[in-house]
Amino acid sequence: MRRLTDMTGRIVEVPIRPKRIISLVPSQTELLYDLGLNNEVVGITKFCVHPDEWFRSKPRVGGTKQVHIDIIKNLQPDLVLANKEENTEEIVNEIAAFCPVWVSDIQTLDDALTMIREVGAMTHTIESASMITRQIVNGFDALPANVPGKKVAYFIWRKPWMCAGGDTFISNMLLHMGWQNVLAGKLRYPEIELAELKALQPELILLSSEPYPFKEAHMAEIKAAVPGAEILLVDGEMFSWYGSRLRLAPGYFGELMNSRS
């Protein structure tokens, strides 16, 4: 066993070579796949939709906020990967009573890169992890420069309306695009009234595909309240998945930036 410190400061005793891994985080599940750990991963959540072949074949242990502890125990993992935001402290503590749980804490691109490297080190896939991080860094370095910034609001929920605040990974992605989150002064995912949003004068309102599945029908409702803003439906995975999917994000962001300049 190795004594490691996870990204929340917890000391975790991790097997020298984990052989039975469960992931409770969709972003990190896809990373494990891209690290070539098909045989080692024995369980995922119902929200781990990438890759499709794992979604269809791997045992599911519940969601991210509600897991089936009995299923996890029966799978006999020697390592569980969790995340501070996506999983609850109660879940982490309950699983940690019988299995090592390594918890990530991701608010920035640098945090995501650190997580990828550390998961690579834990799973003896350092070379693959290094290649993935290089691809991500190169992609973000190649984002268009000198594109006019936009004042942006990023919606994640309806009833109540909720947006991404300034200390979220989503907001950090907007920052890397050179865009300004009009709710940067708020923490996490604040509730907001549309009249309040109008006063912040966003130029662009992004409606995410997840966790709330915004559709075109919702655009008119917001447009009526904030008529001065352009409203777009966007791929939430590009803004909020912090694993190997980040390799795809710069291309998506670049298209958005160029089309709105």
ABEGO torsion letter per residue (X at the ends): XBBBBBAAGBBBBBBABBABBBBABAAAAAAAAAAGAAAABABBBAABAOBAAAAAABBBAEBAABBBAAAAAAAGBABBBBBAAABBAAAAAAAAAABBBBBBBBABAAAAAAAAAAAAAAAGAAAAAAAAAAAAAAAAAABBBGBBBBBBBBBABBOBBBBBBAABAAAAAAAAAGBBBAAAABBEBBBBBAAAAAAAGBABBBBBAOABBBBAAAAAAAAAABAABBBBBBBAAAAABABAAAAAAAAAAAAAAAAAX
